[in-house]
């Protein structure tokens, strides 16, 4: 698992070591280095397996475990649990790395997931009361709004702008197709996405 730092100058990555004859348990390590591998620095030894890394802030990485827990890791090796175990977890960090959008279900057998937000500094967590998946959303540069593709009826999605402070939403577009890989242009005047039915790339202009 590998993640670029917010400025793109470094990478963080997780490496799992093989178990030896004297140590029946495998152990892993988290490193940071330049993208070419130079100036490697180990920041964590761990027995956690199958870690998925992200790098929301310049001095903090995020580790997602195979149990769908999320830990925050400092460059000095400090590890703090940020999110308890969730079922069917999907997550997406805001542009400034201070908020985490995530979706989860009530239990492992439930396919219905709901959107929630958690603040990194205050640790406060609140529901948006919107059914959907975090992987079908994208953050605005204001770190307050989301643009989400929400299920309407079989094989059709609608795109909404969602206010994460109160969960209010307004309809932005009705493309009339199933959507994946939603992206917002840097000027936020258009949404780009893939139609999962034909795998073609589409763009829709949106008003400010």
C-alpha positions, 0 to 999 in steps of 0.5 A: 500500500502506497500513498503520496504526501499532500505536496507530492514530494514524498511517499508513505508505504507499508511493507509486510515481512515474512515470518521467520523460524523464530518468529511465527508471526509476520510483522510489517513496517510503515516507511516514508521516503522520496518517490525514488526510494531515497532517504527512507525512514521507518516510522512504525513497526506493526503486526497489523496486516493488509493496511491501506495507507492515505496521507491526508495531512503533511505530518499525518498519515491514515492507516485503514486495517483489514477490520475497517478501523482507521488509525492516524499515524504521525511522522514520529510514529505516534499511533491513535485510533480515529475510527472504530470498526465499521461494516462495508466501510468506504472513506474519502478525505477532504481536500485539506485533510481535516474531515473524513467522509465515510459510508458504512452499514449497520452490519456486515449483511446489510448492503445499505450504506449511509454517509457520515462525516468525522472531524480530525481535530475535534473527533466529532462525528455526525450523520448526513442522513443520506443513503450512499457510498463515499466512493461515489462522492468528491469533496469541494475545495471549500472542504464543506460541500460534497458532490455525490452520485446518489441512487435514484432507481435501477441503473440511474443516478442523480448528482447532488451538492451536499452541505456536510454541516447540516446534510442539506442537498440540492440537485445538480444534474440528472445524467440518466445513467449509472455513475462511478469515479466522480471527479470535480474540475479544479475550477468546479464548473464541471463534473467528470464521471464514468458511465458504468454501463458503457465505461465512457467518460462524460462531463456535465457543466454545473453552475456556481 
